Every structure is written in C-alpha cells, then in structure tokens.
Amino acid sequence: MQGLSRRRLGLLGASAAMAAVAGKTAVAGEAEDLLAYVNPELRPAARQIQAMSAKFPPPAKETLIPWRKFVSGFGAPVAATPPVRKLAIKGPPGAPDVTIFVVNAKPGAARPGILHMHGGGFVGGGAESSVRQLQDLAAALDYGIVTVEYRLAPEATYAASVEDNYAGLRWLRDHAAEVGIDPARIAVMGESAGGGHAALLAIAARDRGEIPLAFQMLIYPMLDDATGSTRLPPGAIGKIGWDAKANAFGWRSFLGQAPGGAKVPAKAVPARTASLAGLPPTFIGVGSIDLFVDEDVDYARRLIDAGVATELLVVPGAFHGFDGIAPATSVAQQFAAAKISALRRAFA
C-alpha cells in the first residue's frame, strides 16, 4: 500500500481521510499490540494511520479551524461521467438555501434513488468530497443519487442539519422525474456521522409521515452520544483512527451540550429513540474494532426486535473507515460488494 500522504488521502475521500487523522497516537509498544487485533490485510494502513496521527491535530475546540482546513482538500476529482450538477435548493423555513449535488440524473427514468449524507464527525467534511465515490456507486447501480451539504456543528446544532437533510429529501421526492427516480423507491445512506444523519432522517421521515423511505444504508454509523463520554470502548475498539475523545467533541458540538447526560434530547440521537418500529429495511456495516461497533450492533438488534428487516455485517479486524483507507484490499472490496448487493436486493 502506498503511504498515506495528503495526496493519497485526497484520493480516498473525506470520511476515510478524517478517520485516519482523528485518533490519538499510541506509544510504540501499545501500537504494535493493537495491530494484533487488526485484519492482516489492513495492518499496513493501520501503521500509517498511527504514524499520521502524530502529525495532524484531532478535532477539538482549539484545533477545529486548522483541522477543517487540512481536510477541506480531501476527495477525489469528479469524473466526467456519470454527470453531476450542483444546485442550491430552498432550505428549511428561515434558513439559508441548501447546496446539493445531483449524480447520474436521467430525466424521465424511474430508477431507485439515494439521498446521501457525508461523514466528518458532525463537525467537518463536505458533500463535494463524496461526489466521486457516489459517481462510482451510481455507475455500478445506475441509480440517481443526491448528496446534501448540511450545516456543520458547532456553528449549527442537530436541529439545523437534520432539517437541511430533510429539505434535500423533499427536493428529491418533488423532483423525482427530473432526476429520473421513482419517488416510492428512495433510500437514505451515509458513512460515519453521515450514517447518523441518515438514521435521524429515517426517523424524522417516519414520524412526519410525509415521505416514505424504502431503505436505509448505515455505514459504520455514529449513533450514540454515550460513546466516548459516559461509555468508553474496551480493549482495541476505537483505538485506530476516530477515537473516543474526537467522538465526544463531535457529539458535544452537534448537541450544543455535554453528551451522555439525561438532558440530551432523544430526537438528536438515533440510539435514544424510544421505538424503532416502522423504520425502513436496513443495512448496517461496521468493523469489529471500529469505535462504533457496539452501538451499531445494538441498534441492529433493536431494529430486529422492532420487526424491521435488518442486515448486519461486522467485518473482523476492521477499523473505522477501513474501506476508504485501504480500498485495494480484498476485505474492503468484499465490503463494497456487500453494500452494492444490499442495495440491489432492496430494490429487486
């Protein structure tokens, strides 16, 4: 595997790159001990993540501006095809317009559609950095895809970003013919914090009863504010890449208050949602040493208990963002194939 230079990270996309530079560096002995838990194919990438973490500041109040500046250039160049359009759509009442990127529009078609939300710990990243990976997904499936530039924390808390994403969903439903999708076959999808946003959007869509969703794809989603605040992961979990400290900062910024407390509003945290009944069929994928593995497995269990058709894939020895950081490995390629297969089955 090539070294994880800034150029190399730029080719991986923002979510993977931010996972690589967000963690606290382990001391040499501890770093080698952690590698014993990592899938052998992923160990070269894990070593490079550990080395990079010493060079770049993790997200925190005092480092957020330079951290955002550093990750702002991530994302592979947009390809010539499938086509991409950048639009400004009407935002929530009293709020600014929302920027969206429309990938693979085919006016008049009636294909499945995906509304995508990018990762970045709620505090960073951007929709544009995800466009190339969404072009690849659209090319594989021939779906119409829209990704949303939701407002980031801490400048805006959960109430703003959830409404931005809902505005994107409403636009996709209302402009289904223009994008070339069937408005009855819309999935929501996201990675990391984007997976948390996708889960929140699915809950909001269920509760409002305005726009039914057909599927949700949650890729190592950020679902529970207790992780990193009132609950710390055991052993090797969450020690490579995005870690507990970064997670607590992301949630504090998103919530506008300390995470893990009794006053945190349930509507801001998927894991705090009292009932998951009535949510769309779900795919959740996560690595076994990802910081989010426990909360993701628990969310899948609750979905199953609520009668929601749910597929859970836990990848042994995989850390947060592994598929973007080491895409050429067979474990990453199998994960990508599982996602595509799940989307195809959802709309078969």
C-alpha positions as CSV (number, residue, x, y, z in Angstrom):
1,M,0.0,0.0,0.0
2,Q,1.2,3.5,-0.8
3,G,2.0,5.9,2.0
4,L,-0.9,7.9,3.4
5,S,0.3,11.3,2.1
6,R,-2.1,14.2,1.8
7,R,-2.4,13.4,-2.0
8,R,-3.1,9.8,-1.2
9,L,-5.8,10.7,1.4
10,G,-7.3,13.1,-1.1
11,L,-8.0,10.1,-3.4
12,L,-9.8,8.3,-0.6
13,G,-12.5,10.8,0.2
14,A,-13.0,12.9,3.3
15,S,-14.7,10.3,5.5
16,A,-11.8,7.9,5.2
17,A,-9.2,10.6,5.5
18,M,-10.7,12.2,8.6
19,A,-10.9,8.7,10.2
20,A,-7.2,8.4,9.5
21,V,-6.1,11.7,11.2
22,A,-8.6,11.9,14.1
23,G,-7.1,9.5,16.6
24,K,-4.7,9.8,19.4
25,T,-1.3,8.3,18.6
26,A,-0.4,5.2,20.7
27,V,3.1,4.8,22.1
28,A,5.2,2.3,20.1
29,G,4.6,-0.8,22.2
30,E,0.9,-0.1,22.5
31,A,0.7,0.5,18.8
32,E,2.2,-2.9,18.0
33,D,-0.1,-4.6,20.5
34,L,-3.1,-3.0,18.8
35,L,-2.1,-4.4,15.4
36,A,-2.6,-7.9,16.7
37,Y,-6.4,-7.2,16.6
38,V,-6.3,-5.8,13.0
39,N,-7.0,-7.8,9.9
40,P,-3.6,-8.7,8.4
41,E,-4.5,-7.1,5.1
42,L,-5.2,-3.8,6.9
43,R,-2.1,-3.7,9.1
44,P,0.0,-1.6,6.7
45,A,-2.8,1.0,6.6
46,A,-3.2,0.9,10.4
47,R,0.5,1.5,10.9
48,Q,0.4,4.5,8.6
49,I,-2.7,5.9,10.4
50,Q,-0.8,5.6,13.7
51,A,2.1,7.5,12.2
52,M,-0.1,10.2,10.6
53,S,-2.0,10.8,13.8
54,A,1.1,12.3,15.3
55,K,1.4,14.9,12.6
56,F,-2.1,16.3,12.4
57,P,-4.4,17.7,15.2
58,P,-7.5,15.8,16.1
59,P,-10.8,17.8,16.0
60,A,-11.2,19.8,19.2
61,K,-12.4,23.3,20.1
62,E,-8.9,24.8,19.8
63,T,-7.9,22.8,16.6
64,L,-11.1,22.8,14.7
65,I,-10.2,25.5,12.2
66,P,-6.8,24.0,11.2
67,W,-8.4,20.5,11.2
68,R,-11.1,21.6,8.8
69,K,-8.6,23.4,6.6
70,F,-6.5,20.3,6.5
71,V,-9.4,18.0,5.5
72,S,-11.0,20.5,3.1
73,G,-9.0,19.3,0.2
74,F,-9.9,15.7,0.6
75,G,-11.9,14.0,-2.1
76,A,-11.0,12.6,-5.5
77,P,-11.6,14.7,-8.6
78,V,-15.0,14.5,-10.1
79,A,-15.1,12.2,-13.1
80,A,-16.6,13.2,-16.5
81,T,-19.4,10.6,-16.0
82,P,-21.9,9.9,-14.6
83,P,-23.0,13.6,-14.8
84,V,-23.0,15.8,-11.7
85,R,-25.0,19.0,-11.1
86,K,-24.5,21.4,-8.2
87,L,-27.7,23.1,-7.1
88,A,-29.0,25.5,-4.4
89,I,-32.4,24.4,-3.2
90,K,-34.8,26.0,-0.8
91,G,-33.7,25.4,2.8
92,P,-35.8,25.0,5.9
93,P,-38.1,27.9,6.9
94,G,-36.0,30.9,7.9
95,A,-32.7,29.2,7.0
96,P,-30.3,29.6,4.1
97,D,-30.6,27.6,0.9
98,V,-29.1,24.1,0.9
99,T,-26.5,23.1,-1.6
100,I,-26.9,19.6,-3.1
101,F,-25.0,17.6,-5.7
102,V,-27.2,15.5,-8.1
103,V,-25.3,12.5,-9.5
104,N,-26.4,10.5,-12.5
105,A,-29.7,12.2,-13.4
106,K,-31.7,10.7,-16.2
107,P,-34.9,12.7,-16.6
108,G,-37.9,10.6,-17.2
109,A,-36.5,7.3,-15.9
110,A,-38.0,5.5,-12.9
111,R,-35.0,4.1,-11.1
112,P,-34.2,3.8,-7.4
113,G,-32.9,6.9,-5.7
114,I,-30.4,7.5,-2.9
115,L,-30.2,10.6,-0.6
116,H,-26.7,10.6,0.8
117,M,-25.1,12.4,3.7
118,H,-21.3,12.8,4.1
119,G,-19.2,11.9,7.2
120,G,-17.0,14.1,9.2
121,G,-17.9,13.7,12.9
122,F,-20.7,16.2,12.6
123,V,-18.0,19.0,12.5
124,G,-16.2,18.6,9.2
125,G,-16.3,17.3,5.7
126,G,-18.5,18.3,2.8
127,A,-20.8,16.9,0.2
128,E,-18.5,17.6,-2.7
129,S,-15.8,15.4,-1.3
130,S,-18.2,12.4,-1.6
131,V,-19.2,13.0,-5.2
132,R,-16.6,10.8,-6.8
133,Q,-17.4,7.8,-4.7
134,L,-21.1,8.4,-5.4
135,Q,-20.3,8.5,-9.1
136,D,-18.7,5.1,-8.8
137,L,-21.8,3.8,-6.9
138,A,-24.1,5.3,-9.5
139,A,-22.1,3.7,-12.3
140,A,-22.4,0.3,-10.6
141,L,-26.1,0.5,-9.9
142,D,-27.5,3.2,-12.3
143,Y,-29.4,4.8,-9.5
144,G,-30.0,8.6,-9.2
145,I,-28.1,10.0,-6.2
146,V,-28.3,13.3,-4.3
147,T,-25.8,14.3,-1.6
148,V,-26.6,17.2,0.8
149,E,-24.3,19.9,2.1
150,Y,-25.9,20.1,5.5
151,R,-24.7,22.7,8.1
152,L,-21.9,21.7,10.4
153,A,-21.6,21.8,14.1
154,P,-20.8,23.7,16.3
155,E,-22.0,26.6,14.2
156,A,-25.3,24.8,13.8
157,T,-26.6,22.0,16.0
158,Y,-28.6,18.9,15.2
159,A,-31.9,20.8,14.6
160,A,-30.4,22.7,11.7
161,S,-28.6,19.9,9.9
162,V,-31.5,17.4,10.3
163,E,-33.8,20.0,8.6
164,D,-31.2,20.6,5.8
165,N,-31.2,16.9,5.1
166,Y,-35.0,16.8,5.2
167,A,-35.1,19.6,2.7
168,G,-32.8,17.5,0.5
169,L,-35.2,14.6,0.8
170,R,-38.2,16.7,0.0
171,W,-36.5,18.1,-3.1
172,L,-35.6,14.6,-4.3
173,R,-39.2,13.5,-3.9
174,D,-40.6,16.6,-5.6
175,H,-38.0,16.4,-8.5
176,A,-38.1,12.7,-9.0
177,A,-38.9,12.9,-12.7
178,E,-36.1,15.4,-13.2
179,V,-33.5,13.1,-11.5
180,G,-35.1,10.0,-13.1
181,I,-36.1,8.1,-10.0
182,D,-39.2,6.5,-8.6
183,P,-40.3,8.6,-5.6
184,A,-41.6,5.4,-3.9
185,R,-38.1,3.9,-4.0
186,I,-35.8,6.2,-2.1
187,A,-33.1,5.1,0.2
188,V,-31.1,7.2,2.7
189,M,-27.4,6.4,3.1
190,G,-24.4,7.8,4.9
191,E,-21.0,6.9,6.4
192,S,-19.9,7.6,10.0
193,A,-21.6,10.9,11.0
194,G,-23.4,10.7,7.7
195,G,-24.8,7.3,8.8
196,G,-26.0,9.0,12.0
197,H,-27.7,11.7,9.9
198,A,-29.2,9.0,7.6
199,A,-30.6,7.3,10.7
200,L,-32.0,10.6,12.1
201,L,-33.6,11.4,8.7
202,A,-35.2,8.0,8.5
203,I,-36.7,8.5,12.0
204,A,-37.9,12.0,11.0
205,A,-39.5,10.7,7.8
206,R,-41.3,8.0,9.7
207,D,-42.5,10.4,12.4
208,R,-43.7,13.1,9.9
209,G,-45.4,10.6,7.6
210,E,-44.8,12.8,4.5
211,I,-42.2,10.9,2.6
212,P,-42.0,7.1,2.9
213,L,-38.5,5.6,2.6
214,A,-37.7,2.3,1.1
215,F,-34.3,1.5,2.7
216,Q,-31.6,2.9,4.9
217,M,-27.9,2.0,4.4
218,L,-25.9,2.9,7.5
219,I,-22.1,2.5,7.1
220,Y,-20.3,2.5,10.4
221,P,-22.8,5.0,11.6
222,M,-22.3,7.4,14.5
223,L,-25.5,6.7,16.6
224,D,-24.9,7.1,20.3
225,D,-23.7,10.1,22.2
226,A,-22.7,7.9,25.2
227,T,-19.8,6.5,23.2
228,G,-16.7,8.4,24.3
229,S,-18.4,10.3,27.1
230,T,-20.2,8.1,29.6
231,R,-19.2,4.8,27.9
232,L,-15.6,4.0,26.9
233,P,-14.9,1.2,24.5
234,P,-13.0,-1.8,25.8
235,G,-9.7,-3.3,24.5
236,A,-8.7,-2.4,21.0
237,I,-12.0,-1.0,19.9
238,G,-11.8,2.6,18.7
239,K,-8.0,2.9,19.2
240,I,-7.1,3.3,15.5
241,G,-8.4,6.4,13.7
242,W,-11.6,8.0,15.0
243,D,-11.4,7.7,18.8
244,A,-13.4,8.3,21.9
245,K,-12.1,11.9,22.5
246,A,-12.8,13.0,19.0
247,N,-16.3,11.4,19.2
248,A,-17.1,13.2,22.4
249,F,-16.1,16.5,20.8
250,G,-18.3,15.8,17.7
251,W,-21.3,15.0,19.8
252,R,-20.9,18.0,22.1
253,S,-20.7,20.2,19.1
254,F,-23.7,18.6,17.4
255,L,-25.9,18.6,20.6
256,G,-24.9,22.0,21.9
257,Q,-24.4,20.4,25.3
258,A,-22.4,17.7,27.0
259,P,-23.1,14.3,25.5
260,G,-24.2,11.3,27.6
261,G,-26.4,13.3,30.0
262,A,-30.0,12.9,31.0
263,K,-31.0,16.2,29.3
264,V,-29.8,15.2,25.8
265,P,-32.9,15.3,23.5
266,A,-33.8,11.9,22.1
267,K,-34.7,13.4,18.7
268,A,-31.0,14.3,18.3
269,V,-29.6,10.8,18.9
270,P,-30.7,7.7,17.0
271,A,-29.8,5.4,19.9
272,R,-32.1,7.4,22.2
273,T,-35.1,6.9,20.0
274,A,-37.7,5.1,22.1
275,S,-39.2,3.0,19.3
276,L,-37.6,1.9,16.0
277,A,-40.7,0.3,14.7
278,G,-41.8,1.4,11.3
279,L,-38.4,2.3,10.0
280,P,-37.4,1.1,6.6
281,P,-35.4,-2.1,5.9
282,T,-31.8,-1.6,7.0
283,F,-28.2,-2.5,6.2
284,I,-25.6,-1.7,8.8
285,G,-21.9,-2.4,8.2
286,V,-19.1,-1.8,10.7
287,G,-15.7,-3.2,11.6
288,S,-15.1,-5.2,14.7
289,I,-12.6,-2.7,16.2
290,D,-14.4,0.4,15.0
291,L,-15.3,2.8,17.8
292,F,-19.0,2.4,16.8
293,V,-19.2,-1.4,16.7
294,D,-21.1,-1.8,20.0
295,E,-23.6,1.0,19.3
296,D,-24.1,-0.3,15.7
297,V,-24.7,-3.9,16.8
298,D,-27.1,-2.7,19.5
299,Y,-29.0,-0.6,17.0
300,A,-29.3,-3.5,14.6
301,R,-30.6,-5.7,17.5
302,R,-33.2,-3.1,18.4
303,L,-34.3,-2.8,14.8
304,I,-34.7,-6.6,14.6
305,D,-36.7,-6.6,17.8
306,A,-38.9,-3.9,16.4
307,G,-39.7,-6.0,13.4
308,V,-37.5,-4.1,10.9
309,A,-35.8,-6.3,8.2
310,T,-32.2,-5.7,9.1
311,E,-28.9,-7.0,7.8
312,L,-25.8,-6.5,10.0
313,L,-22.3,-7.0,8.7
314,V,-19.4,-6.9,11.2
315,V,-16.0,-7.1,9.4
316,P,-13.4,-8.9,11.6
317,G,-10.4,-6.8,12.4
318,A,-11.6,-3.7,10.6
319,F,-11.2,-0.1,12.0
320,H,-13.2,3.0,11.2
321,G,-13.1,4.0,7.6
322,F,-11.0,0.9,6.6
323,D,-12.7,0.5,3.2
324,G,-11.8,4.0,2.1
325,I,-8.3,4.0,3.6
326,A,-7.3,0.6,2.1
327,P,-9.7,0.2,-0.9
328,A,-7.5,-2.3,-2.8
329,T,-7.6,-4.9,-0.1
330,S,-9.9,-7.9,-0.5
331,V,-11.6,-7.1,2.8
332,A,-12.5,-3.6,1.6
333,Q,-13.6,-4.9,-1.8
334,Q,-15.8,-7.5,-0.2
335,F,-17.4,-4.8,2.0
336,A,-18.1,-2.7,-1.1
337,A,-19.6,-5.7,-2.9
338,A,-21.9,-6.3,0.2
339,K,-23.2,-2.8,0.1
340,I,-23.9,-2.9,-3.6
341,S,-25.6,-6.3,-3.2
342,A,-27.8,-5.0,-0.3
343,L,-28.9,-2.0,-2.4
344,R,-29.7,-4.3,-5.4
345,R,-31.8,-6.6,-3.2
346,A,-33.6,-3.7,-1.6
347,F,-35.0,-2.7,-4.9
348,A,-35.2,-6.0,-6.7
